[in-house]
Amino acid sequence: MPFAAVIRPGETEFDQQQRVQGTLDLPLSEDGELQVSGIVDALWGRSVKQIYTSPNDPALSTARLIGGALGVSVKEVEALANVDHGLWQGLCIDEIKRKQPKVFKQWNEAPESVCPPGGETCDEAYVRAQKALRKPMKRKDNFVIVSSEPMATLLECVLRHEEPRLAPPCSLDRDSQVEFIEMTKPEAVAAAQ
């Protein structure tokens, strides 16, 4: 059964500082570069045919390092850019919590329902993700997608044929940067439910 792997890029200084990255281009930190070798290890020997990536760093840098290590071509896809967090980009999560406690509470309890000022809604980003993955999902090849949170979670929803959901901002730490998803046809998913 073919698979897709959703990869969260190596971390940046913004991740370490718990800042909202959104669509900002940020280089990998030293720790982030080390994390990429663990990602390569997880993909080694899995016959990946293509790597798709957000055009923004740190996803782009991570994808290029993975592609170079595995000998797999990397394709930048504009629609895989992270969710635009508008005026929140660059702010510390604690700063948003302190300045806008009601909005922060809603963002933490129902992140799909919050659109940052000047940003993009969860539904808009989900539709963008669906369009970006339409062709790769039709192929019967193993592929990798490198994208930052929260877009990575939306990509997983698209690949699993689920409704859009986002992780709360206070729970973005994940045990694994690599999520393997078996590619099933939408009809098979509907029949199993």
N, C-alpha and C positions, 0 to 999 in steps of 0.2 A: 504494500500500500504506500503510495507516495506521501510525502510529508512536507509541511512548511515549518520553518523554525522562525519564531519571532525573537529577535535579539535586542536586548536593551544595551545601549552602548556603554563603554567604559565611563567611569564617572569624571566629572569636571569639578573645578573649585566651587561652582555654584551648588552642586550636589552636596559637597562637604559642608557648605555654609547654609544648607536648607533654603536656597533661594529658588524662585520660580524661573525656569529657563525659557519655556515656551519656544519661540522660533529664533531666539538669539543664537548666533554662532559662537560656540565656546570650545576651546581646545581641550583635549583630554588632559587630566592631571597625571602626575607620575603614577599614582595608584590606578588610574583609569587605563593607562598603557599596560600595566601589569595584568589587569583584569582581562584584557583582550586575549592574552595567551591562554587563559582558562576557557574562554569562549572557543578558541581554535581547537583546544583539546576535546571539547564537547562535540564539535562538528567533525573531527578527524575520522576518516573512513566511512562517512555517511553518504558518499556520492552526491554531493550538492552540485547542481547544474548551473544555478544562477543566484546572484546576490542582488537584491533590490534595496535601495537605501534612500532615506531622506537626503535632500541636497544640503542639509545643515549639519555643522559639527555640533556635537561629537559623533553623531551617527555616521557621517560620511567618512571620517578618519577611521572609525572602528571598522566599517565595511571594507575600506581599502586595505587595512592591515589583515583582516580575515581573508579577503580575496587573494592577497599576495601570498599568504601562508599556505592556502589551499589550492592555489592555481586556478581560481574561479573568477570569471569576469564580474564586474560590479556595474550596475546600471542605476544612475540617479533618477528618481521619480519625484517630480515637484509635488505631486499630490500626497506623498508620504511625509511631507514636512510636519513637524509637531503641531499640536493644537496651539493656536494663537491666543496667548493670555493677555493681550493688549497692554493696558497700563500696569498690570501686575508683574510683567516680566522684569526680572532683576530684583524684585522685592523679596525680603525674607518672609517665610511663611508666618513667623511670629509677628512680623510687622503688620501683615494683613489681619491676623487674629486680633491684635491690639487696636488697630484703627477702625476695623469694620467687624465687630464681634458677631453681629446678627448674620451678616453675609457669610462670615467664616463658618459659623455653626451650620448654616444651610449647606455650604460647600463641603463640609466634612460629613454631613449626614446624607446628602443627596447630591453628589458632585455633578451629576448630569443636568441638574436643574439650574446651575449657576453659569452665567456668561460674564466673564471679567469685563470691566469697562473697556470698550474699544476692541474687545477680543472676539472670539468665535464660539458658537454654541457647540455642545457635544454632538447634536444631530447634524450640523453642518460638517463637522470633521468626520463623522461616521459615513456620510454620503460620499465624501471625498475619498475615504479609505475603500469603500465598496468599488468605486470606479477604478481606483488604482490597482485593485487586486483581481478585477474581472478576468483579464487575460491570463495572468499567472495561474489562477485557480482552474482554468480550463485545461491547462497542460497537464501531462502526467509525469512531470519531472519534480524532483526534490528541489525546493528553493528556500532561500533565507531572506528575511526582511529585517533590516536594521533601522530602528526608529526609537526615539526617546518617549518616555512617559509624558503625558497620558495617551499619546497616539498609539503606543505599543499595545495597550489594553484594548483600544478600539479595533486594532488590526486582529487581535485574537478573537474578538466578538464576530468580526466579519468572517474569518476563517472557520469558525465554529457554527456559523449561521445563527447567531444569537442576537438578541436586542442589544443596543448600545448601553454600555455601563462604564463607569470610571471608578478607579480606586480613590478613596478619600486622600486628600493631600498629606495627612499625617500618617498614612500607611504605605508610603511608596517604597519602603525597603522591601526587597524581595530576596528570597533565598537563592534564586537562580536567575541569571541574566538570559538564559536560553529556555524557551518554551517550545517543545515539539508538538505539532498538531497534525494528526493524520487527516489527509484530504479525503473527505467523503462528499458525495453528491448531495445537494439540498434535499432531493427526494428521499434519500436514505435517512437523513436526519429527521425529516417530517414523519416518516413511517415509524421511526423508533420512539417518537414522543406520544 
